[in-house]
Amino acid sequence: MAGEGEVIACHTLEVWNEKIKAANESKKLVVIDFTATWCPPCRFIAPVFVEMAKNNLDVVFFKIDVDELQSVAEEFKVEAMPTFVYMKEGKIVDRVVGGRKDLIQETLMKHVGSVSSA
């Protein structure tokens, strides 16, 4: 498991299933960066995403390479890279398509404060 403030990169379905289950059970906000090595905006936004992880220790950040884990990308209906999916307790609450740093950050802030305490 990655430490706090790190982006968890999942390269196999087994690792993804194990990590996302643990993240959902933690009741923390989960943000998944669906990326691809051949995608310039993905490379541009990657260090920004890492910085966001360092600054938001109460959020779980994942990185999924759509070419490595196509089934996960399909499950989340990802059609463009990068796509950022925001989840709470296993439910998708938001998504941002494209490497728009301000929008990715705003969407994160919108959901960080509204984690249910049930």
N, CA and C of each residue as an Amber inpcrd file, in Angstrom:
protein
   354
   0.8600000  -1.1980000   0.0000000   0.0000000   0.0000000   0.0000000
   0.8890000   1.2380000   0.0000000   0.5400000   2.1790000  -0.8190000
   1.3030000   3.4410000  -0.8430000   1.0660000   4.1700000   0.4710000
   2.0360000   4.9450000   0.8630000   1.9010000   5.7280000   2.0840000
   0.9760000   6.9040000   1.8450000   0.6430000   7.6090000   2.9040000
  -0.1930000   8.8070000   2.7530000   0.5400000   9.7970000   1.8720000
  -0.2330000  10.5040000   1.0680000   0.3670000  11.5150000   0.2180000
   0.9930000  10.9750000  -1.0450000   0.7240000   9.6950000  -1.3530000
   1.2580000   9.1010000  -2.5810000   0.1150000   8.7090000  -3.4990000
   0.4370000   8.6580000  -4.7940000  -0.5390000   8.1690000  -5.7710000
  -0.3100000   6.6660000  -5.9090000  -1.3850000   5.9040000  -5.7760000
  -1.2920000   4.4470000  -5.8720000  -1.4680000   4.0500000  -7.3370000
  -0.3950000   3.5340000  -7.9280000  -0.4650000   3.0770000  -9.3160000
  -0.8140000   1.5930000  -9.3130000  -1.8730000   1.2230000 -10.0100000
  -2.2950000  -0.1730000 -10.0690000  -1.9640000  -0.7330000 -11.4480000
  -1.2110000  -1.8260000 -11.4580000  -0.7910000  -2.4130000 -12.7350000
  -1.4540000  -3.7530000 -13.0290000  -2.1400000  -4.3140000 -12.0220000
  -2.8610000  -5.5700000 -12.2470000  -4.2620000  -5.4370000 -11.6770000
  -5.1590000  -6.2510000 -12.1900000  -6.5440000  -6.2430000 -11.7330000
  -6.6310000  -6.6420000 -10.2640000  -5.7810000  -7.5950000  -9.8570000
  -5.7860000  -8.0540000  -8.4620000  -5.4530000  -6.8990000  -7.5240000
  -4.4030000  -6.1610000  -7.8540000  -3.9760000  -5.0310000  -7.0220000
  -5.0770000  -3.9710000  -6.9970000  -5.6370000  -3.6650000  -8.1570000
  -6.7040000  -2.6650000  -8.2380000  -7.8800000  -3.0550000  -7.3390000
  -8.3500000  -4.3040000  -7.4880000  -9.5140000  -4.7620000  -6.7170000
  -9.2560000  -4.6800000  -5.2140000  -8.0670000  -5.0670000  -4.8020000
  -7.7010000  -5.0540000  -3.3830000  -7.6290000  -3.6130000  -2.8590000
  -6.9610000  -2.7340000  -3.6170000  -6.7460000  -1.3520000  -3.1630000
  -8.0410000  -0.5390000  -3.1860000  -8.8590000  -0.7160000  -4.2180000
 -10.0890000   0.0870000  -4.3020000 -11.0720000  -0.3810000  -3.2240000
 -11.0780000  -1.6660000  -2.9110000 -11.9510000  -2.1760000  -1.8470000
 -11.5520000  -1.5290000  -0.5150000 -10.2640000  -1.5130000  -0.2230000
  -9.7610000  -0.9150000   1.0240000 -10.0810000   0.5830000   1.0630000
  -9.9020000   1.2630000  -0.0710000 -10.1620000   2.7110000  -0.1360000
 -11.6490000   2.9950000   0.0870000 -12.5180000   2.1980000  -0.5360000
 -13.9620000   2.3980000  -0.3690000 -14.3870000   2.1490000   1.0790000
 -13.7860000   1.1440000   1.6990000 -14.1200000   0.8360000   3.0890000
 -13.6280000   1.9180000   4.0460000 -12.5910000   2.6520000   3.6510000
 -12.0340000   3.7160000   4.5080000 -12.9660000   4.9210000   4.5670000
 -13.9480000   4.9480000   3.6760000 -14.9120000   6.0550000   3.5610000
 -14.2620000   7.3770000   3.1460000 -13.0140000   7.3080000   2.6810000
 -12.3440000   8.5210000   2.2060000 -12.7760000   8.7990000   0.7660000
 -12.6000000  10.0360000   0.3520000 -12.8070000  10.3760000  -1.0490000
 -11.7160000   9.6720000  -1.8540000 -12.1000000   9.1170000  -2.9950000
 -11.1570000   8.4380000  -3.8920000 -11.1350000   9.2090000  -5.2040000
  -9.9390000   9.5000000  -5.7070000  -9.8060000  10.1430000  -7.0120000
  -8.9380000   9.2340000  -7.8850000  -9.4770000   8.8740000  -9.0460000
  -8.7610000   7.9790000  -9.9600000  -8.3840000   8.7540000 -11.2130000
  -7.1010000   8.7190000 -11.5350000  -6.5820000   9.3460000 -12.7510000
  -6.4440000   8.2490000 -13.7980000  -7.3110000   8.2710000 -14.8080000
  -7.1940000   7.3320000 -15.9260000  -6.2890000   7.9870000 -16.9510000
  -5.1630000   7.3540000 -17.2120000  -4.0960000   7.9680000 -17.9830000
  -3.5740000   7.0080000 -19.0460000  -2.6880000   7.4980000 -19.9120000
  -2.0290000   6.6490000 -20.9030000  -0.6460000   7.2320000 -21.1760000
   0.3300000   6.3670000 -21.3900000   1.7110000   6.8280000 -21.5840000
   1.8520000   7.6790000 -22.8470000   0.9960000   7.4390000 -23.8420000
   1.0960000   8.1410000 -25.1290000   0.3320000   9.4630000 -25.1520000
  -0.2410000   9.8590000 -24.0120000  -1.1340000  11.0200000 -23.9650000
  -0.4130000  12.2430000 -23.3810000  -0.1030000  13.2700000 -24.2100000
   0.6150000  14.4550000 -23.7000000  -0.0760000  15.1670000 -22.5270000
  -1.4080000  15.4170000 -22.5690000  -2.0340000  16.0710000 -21.4050000
  -1.9010000  15.2340000 -20.1270000  -1.8590000  13.9090000 -20.2780000
  -1.6960000  13.0280000 -19.1120000  -0.3240000  13.2510000 -18.4880000
   0.6970000  13.3550000 -19.3330000   2.0590000  13.5910000 -18.8210000
   2.1500000  14.9620000 -18.1710000   1.4600000  15.9330000 -18.7350000
   1.4630000  17.2900000 -18.1960000   0.8280000  17.3390000 -16.8050000
  -0.2650000  16.6030000 -16.6300000  -1.0270000  16.7030000 -15.3850000
  -0.4820000  15.7660000 -14.2960000   0.3230000  14.7710000 -14.6600000
   0.8220000  13.7870000 -13.6800000   1.4950000  14.4230000 -12.4580000
   2.4450000  15.3750000 -12.6350000   3.0670000  15.9790000 -11.4400000
   2.0850000  16.7970000 -10.6090000   1.0740000  17.3680000 -11.2420000
   0.0410000  18.1340000 -10.5350000  -0.7570000  17.1800000  -9.6440000
  -1.0710000  16.0070000 -10.1900000  -1.8300000  14.9950000  -9.4570000
  -1.0300000  14.5080000  -8.2370000   0.2730000  14.3030000  -8.4350000
   1.1550000  13.8860000  -7.3340000   1.1690000  14.9530000  -6.2420000
   1.2200000  16.2070000  -6.6480000   1.2130000  17.3280000  -5.7030000
  -0.1080000  17.3680000  -4.9220000  -1.2120000  17.1170000  -5.6200000
  -2.5240000  17.0920000  -4.9660000  -2.5630000  15.9860000  -3.9110000
  -1.9500000  14.8440000  -4.2170000  -1.9210000  13.7240000  -3.2660000
  -1.1380000  14.1180000  -2.0140000  -0.0290000  14.8280000  -2.2090000
   0.7950000  15.2610000  -1.0680000   0.0470000  16.2490000  -0.1830000
  -0.8140000  17.0560000  -0.7950000  -1.5170000  18.1170000  -0.0640000
  -2.8690000  17.6920000   0.4940000  -3.3250000  16.4990000   0.1620000
  -4.6490000  16.0290000   0.6010000  -4.5230000  14.6140000   1.1610000
  -4.0060000  14.5220000   2.3720000  -3.7100000  13.2110000   2.9560000
  -4.9570000  12.4180000   3.3100000  -6.1150000  13.0830000   3.3520000
  -7.3560000  12.3820000   3.6870000  -8.1030000  11.9090000   2.4430000
  -7.4270000  11.9600000   1.2910000  -8.0140000  11.5070000   0.0250000
  -7.1110000  10.3990000  -0.5210000  -7.7130000   9.3690000  -1.1380000
  -6.9370000   8.2880000  -1.7410000  -6.8450000   8.5390000  -3.2450000
  -5.6250000   8.6320000  -3.7570000  -5.3850000   8.9200000  -5.1720000
  -4.8910000   7.6680000  -5.8840000  -5.5430000   7.3490000  -6.9980000
  -5.1420000   6.2090000  -7.8160000  -4.7590000   6.6730000  -9.2070000
  -3.8800000   5.8840000  -9.8380000  -3.5190000   6.1270000 -11.2260000
  -3.6970000   4.8060000 -11.9630000  -4.4810000   4.8480000 -13.0370000
  -4.7460000   3.6460000 -13.8380000  -4.3180000   3.9290000 -15.2760000
  -3.4330000   3.0870000 -15.8010000  -3.0540000   3.1740000 -17.2160000
  -4.1070000   2.4040000 -18.0080000  -4.8260000   3.1100000 -18.8790000
  -5.9560000   2.4900000 -19.5960000  -5.5160000   1.3540000 -20.5150000
  -4.2520000   1.3770000 -20.9400000  -3.7730000   0.2900000 -21.7910000
  -3.4480000  -0.9540000 -20.9640000  -3.0450000  -0.7480000 -19.7180000
  -2.7520000  -1.8790000 -18.8250000  -4.0270000  -2.5030000 -18.2740000
  -4.9680000  -1.6510000 -17.8730000  -6.1990000  -2.1390000 -17.2390000
  -7.4220000  -1.6560000 -18.0080000  -7.5540000  -2.1660000 -19.2280000
  -8.6640000  -1.7600000 -20.0980000 -10.0140000  -2.0550000 -19.4670000
 -10.1170000  -3.1770000 -18.7640000 -11.4120000  -3.5650000 -18.1910000
 -11.8610000  -2.5560000 -17.1420000 -10.9140000  -1.9930000 -16.3850000
 -11.2610000  -0.9930000 -15.3730000 -11.7080000   0.2950000 -16.0660000
 -10.9860000   0.6760000 -17.1120000 -11.3570000   1.8760000 -17.8720000
 -12.7610000   1.7080000 -18.4660000 -13.0600000   0.5270000 -18.9700000
 -14.3880000   0.2580000 -19.5440000 -15.4680000   0.2890000 -18.4650000
 -15.1510000  -0.2880000 -17.3220000 -16.0930000  -0.3180000 -16.2000000
 -16.5000000   1.1110000 -15.8000000 -15.5370000   2.0380000 -15.8700000
 -15.7990000   3.4330000 -15.5040000 -16.1860000   4.2900000 -16.7150000
 -16.3780000   3.6270000 -17.8650000 -16.8010000   4.3160000 -19.0950000
 -15.8790000   5.4710000 -19.4660000 -14.5830000   5.2090000 -19.3810000
 -13.5850000   6.2200000 -19.7240000 -13.3850000   6.2070000 -21.2360000
 -13.5840000   7.3710000 -21.8560000 -13.4810000   7.4550000 -23.3170000
 -12.4100000   8.4220000 -23.7700000 -11.8870000   9.2290000 -22.8660000
 -10.8410000  10.1910000 -23.2310000  -9.8380000  10.2550000 -22.0890000
  -8.6010000  10.5740000 -22.4210000  -7.5750000  10.7020000 -21.4010000
  -7.0880000  12.1420000 -21.3410000  -6.7440000  12.6260000 -20.1540000
  -7.0060000  11.9450000 -18.8900000  -8.4520000  12.1360000 -18.4460000
  -8.9570000  11.1720000 -17.7060000 -10.2620000  11.3010000 -17.0510000
 -10.0310000  11.0950000 -15.5640000 -10.5960000  11.9800000 -14.7680000
 -10.4850000  11.8790000 -13.3110000 -11.8610000  11.5250000 -12.7670000
 -11.9300000  10.4030000 -12.0550000 -13.1950000   9.9500000 -11.4850000
 -13.1090000  10.1040000  -9.9710000 -14.1380000  10.7250000  -9.4040000
 -14.2140000  10.9650000  -7.9570000 -15.2560000  10.0230000  -7.3830000
 -14.8720000   9.2790000  -6.3330000 -15.7760000   8.2890000  -5.7440000
 -15.8510000   8.4270000  -4.2290000 -17.0050000   8.0740000  -3.7070000
 -17.1830000   7.9660000  -2.2570000 -17.9090000   6.6720000  -1.9610000
 -17.2970000   5.8730000  -1.1000000 -17.9040000   4.6100000  -0.6720000
 -18.3890000   3.7790000  -1.8570000 -17.5750000   3.7370000  -2.9040000
 -17.8770000   2.8900000  -4.0500000 -18.7980000   3.5000000  -5.0850000
 -19.2490000   4.7350000  -4.8490000 -20.1520000   5.3820000  -5.8150000
 -19.4460000   6.5520000  -6.4880000 -19.6310000   6.6600000  -7.8030000
 -19.0490000   7.7840000  -8.5370000 -19.8460000   9.0410000  -8.2120000
 -19.1460000  10.0770000  -7.7560000 -19.8310000  11.3240000  -7.4040000
 -19.5110000  12.4530000  -8.3820000 -18.4580000  12.2830000  -9.1810000
 -18.0880000  13.3290000 -10.1310000 -17.0420000  12.8020000 -11.0950000
 -16.8590000  13.5340000 -12.1970000 -15.7480000  13.2220000 -13.0980000
 -15.3320000  14.4720000 -13.8460000 -14.0370000  14.5290000 -14.1700000
 -13.4910000  15.6250000 -14.9580000 -12.7360000  14.9820000 -16.1120000
 -13.0590000  15.4090000 -17.3330000 -12.3580000  14.8900000 -18.5120000
 -11.4170000  15.9650000 -19.0160000 -10.1480000  15.5850000 -19.2000000
  -9.1430000  16.5240000 -19.6940000  -8.2200000  16.9890000 -18.5770000
  -7.0570000  17.4880000 -18.9760000  -6.0460000  17.9040000 -18.0100000
  -6.2180000  19.3330000 -17.5530000  -7.4060000  19.6720000 -17.0760000
  -7.6680000  21.0490000 -16.6340000  -7.4170000  21.1440000 -15.1360000
  -6.2090000  21.5580000 -14.8180000  -5.7180000  21.5910000 -13.4430000
  -6.6910000  22.2820000 -12.4800000  -7.1850000  23.4500000 -12.8640000
  -8.0710000  24.2150000 -11.9820000  -9.3670000  23.4540000 -11.6970000
  -9.9310000  22.8370000 -12.7350000 -11.1940000  22.1040000 -12.5830000
 -10.9960000  20.8330000 -11.7480000  -9.8700000  20.1600000 -11.9450000
  -9.5630000  18.9450000 -11.1800000  -9.4490000  19.3010000  -9.6960000
  -8.7590000  20.4030000  -9.4140000  -8.5650000  20.8750000  -8.0390000
  -9.8920000  21.3290000  -7.4160000 -10.6680000  22.0940000  -8.1720000
 -11.9710000  22.5840000  -7.6840000 -12.9110000  21.4320000  -7.3320000
 -12.9370000  20.4370000  -8.2100000 -13.8150000  19.2880000  -8.0010000
 -13.3730000  18.5230000  -6.7590000 -12.0660000  18.4180000  -6.5780000
 -11.5250000  17.7660000  -5.3810000 -11.9960000  18.5090000  -4.1270000
 -11.8330000  19.8130000  -4.1250000 -12.2010000  20.6260000  -2.9570000
 -13.7060000  20.5320000  -2.6540000 -14.4970000  20.4800000  -3.7250000
 -15.9530000  20.3890000  -3.5810000 -16.3450000  19.1430000  -2.7770000
 -15.6130000  18.0410000  -3.0070000 -15.9830000  16.7740000  -2.3860000
 -15.2330000  16.4700000  -1.0930000 -14.0900000  17.0930000  -0.8860000
 -13.3160000  16.8310000   0.3280000 -14.1270000  17.2190000   1.5620000
 -14.8050000  18.3190000   1.4820000 -15.5550000  18.8030000   2.6380000
 -16.8730000  18.0990000   2.8710000 -17.2800000  17.2530000   1.9320000
 -18.6320000  16.6940000   2.0430000 -18.6340000  15.1610000   2.2220000
 -17.5800000  14.6450000   2.8430000 -17.5320000  13.2000000   3.0940000
 -18.5610000  12.8650000   4.1730000 -19.3800000  11.8940000   3.8900000
 -20.4420000  11.5400000   4.8530000 -19.8110000  10.8960000   6.0800000
 -20.3470000  11.1620000   7.2420000 -19.7890000  10.5960000   8.4640000
 -20.7090000   9.4980000   9.0050000 -21.3820000   8.8180000   8.0920000
 -22.3300000   7.7620000   8.4900000 -21.5660000   6.5380000   8.9870000
